[in-house]
Structure formats: C-alpha cells, structure tokens
Amino acid sequence: MPSILTVVDNAVAVHSAVHVHHAAAVRMESWEIPPTTGGPDGADRDERQVVFDDDADEIVVYAQAPMATAPETGMLHLNAPGEYRVRAYRWGSNDAIAAYAADPDRQPDGIERFLIQFWRIGDITDHTTRHPGRGAPAEHQWDIAIRDWAQRQGFGPNPPAIG
C-alpha cells in the first residue's frame, strides 16, 4: 500500500501519489469515535497515531501546502491535547497522473483527493510522547523537515499539524 501519512508530535504530513506539482482537494474531519464512513471504494488508506501536546485548551490542525502563499488554507478544531488516531484516504491519483500525461503543460489541480479523519484516543502519557532527534531513523527525517519548515513559517516551537 502506498504511504499516505507521516506523523511526528504536533505534525501530520499527507503524501501525494502524483509526482508533479499540483493542488489536491483535502477534507479534514474530527470524530468523537472511530469514523464510521470513509473514502470511496478503491481509495488508498493509511492510519497512524499522533500526539498533540500543545498547552492550549483546543488544538487547531491547519491544512497547509509547502507552496501555499497564505498562512493557512483551511483548519480543523480538535477538542483537546492528547493522543489521536489519524486516518487518511487518497484517491484520484491515477486520474491526475493521466491528466498530466495527456497535457504536461497543465497542472492536474483538484483531481487527487484526500479525506483526513481525527479522533481522540486518550491523554498524553510519558510513553506516548515522541520527539525524534536529528539522529532519528531515515523515515523520521521527513518529520523533522516538516517541523523545521513549520517553525520557519512562524508556528512556534510546537507547530500545529500540517495536512
């Protein structure tokens, strides 16, 4: 299964299957329990655990693309800091790839789609908080780059999740 999600404390990265610059459609949802609905049949699916340990009473998840010119392109309010499950669905990738192949001068914007769902699973405990350092395994180096980028954007020492 293609990887969709990468997580690190306070950040979630969503990965496109399309290897050209484009804008994808993203929908984020907050659930009290594990979601009972999801993406369409045949959608790629990935699920991870993430810790939001900000001191705020409410957590705000921002949808922010690295190339976006605005500080945010959308946001989702979560109930409180804690451990969350995040599930992502991705579809339309093959259609976006085909559209680009048919016309390489046109970006396949809005064809690839994501549904990202969050639900709280518990409080933060010592064993759930993870802060990978510079010597982290290769799969966490992306996480560090995302966190560094978010801090440069002015999100502070504990940047909000990016999706």
N, C-alpha and C positions, 0 to 999 in steps of 0.2 A: 504494500500500500504506500502511495506517495506521502511523504511527510508534509503535514499542513501546519502544525503548531511547534513552536519553540517557546519555552517558558523559563523565566527566572523571577525571583522575588520582584513583585510590583510591575512586571512587564510580560506581555504576551506578543509574540511575533507570529503573523499569519503569512504563510508562504504561497505564492502563486506557482502554478504549474507552467505558466506561459513565460517564455524566456525573452520576451521583448517588453519594452516599456509600454504600459497601458494602465488604465484606471479600471478597477474591478468594482462591482456593486457589493456592498457589505451591509449586513443587517446584524445587529447585536441585540441579545435578549437576556433579561435577568429572570430567573425562576426561583421559586421557594423550594421546589423539589426537583429531582432529575426531570428534564423535559420529556414530555410525552409525544412530542412531534419533532420533526427534524427536516433535513433536506430531502430532495426528491430521490426516487429510486435511482440507483447507479451513482449517486454522489460519493466522492471520496470523503472519508470520515476519520477524524483523529480526536483523541480525548486525553487530557493531561490534568495535572493538579498544579495549582499556583497559589502562592501566599501573597496576600495584600496586607502589609504590616504597617501602613501609614497610621499616624496617631489620630487622624481625622475620624469623626463620627460616621462619616459616609465616604465611600470610595467612588471615585469617578474614573471610568475607563474611557479613554479617548481613542477614536479611530483616526490614525494619523499615518499618512504615507510619507516615506522619506523624501519624495519630490514635491510634496504639497507646499504651497506658498502661504497658506493660512495656518495659524497655530493649531487649529483643530478642524476636522471635517465631520465630526459627529461625536456624541458622548453618550454614555450609559451610566446611570447611578446604581451602585450596589449598596446593600443595606449597611454593612459594617466591615471593618477589618477582619481578617480570618483566612482560613483555608477555603479555597473554591475549586470546584471542578470546572473545566472549560472544555466544551465540545465544539468542534468546528466541522462544517460541511463545505465542500468545494465542488462546484460543477460548472459546466460551460467551457472548461479549459480546452477541450478538443475543438470546439466551435471557434474559440478565439484564435487558436493556432491555425486553423483552416482559413479564417478570415485574413489573418496576416499573410499566409502563404499566397492567397489569391490577390492581395494588394499590399505589398510591403511598404508602400508609402503612406498607408493609413493605419493608425494605431487601433487595435481591436478593443476600444473602450466599452465598458459596460456589458461585455459578453460573459466574462468569467464572473462567477458569483460566489459569495461566502455567506454562511449563516454561522454566527458565533454565539454560543449559549453559555451562561454562567449560572452556577448555583452554589450557595454556601454549604460547606460540609462540616465546619467546626471552627473552634477557636485556634489561635496560634499557640503552638507548644514548642519547646526547645528543639524537639526532633523534627519539626516540620519546616523551620526556617532555614533556608539555604541561601548562602551568599557565595557563589563561586568566585574564586580569585583569579588572578592572571595566569596561574598555573593550572587552571581547570582543564578537563579533557576538551578535545577539539570541538565536540558538539556544543560546549558551553561558551566557546569563544564568540559565537554569534550573539549570544545573550549579553555578553559584556559589551560588544559593539553597539547593541541596541540601547543599553543603559547609558553608555557614554554619549551617544547621539542625543538621547532624551535630555540628559543633563545640559548639553550644549544648547538645546532649544529652550532652556530656562525652566524645566520642570522640577528642578531641585534635586536634593540628594536621593529622594525616593520617588522616581518618576512614576506617573500613572501608567497603567497598562496601555500598550500600543497594539492595535489590531488591524 
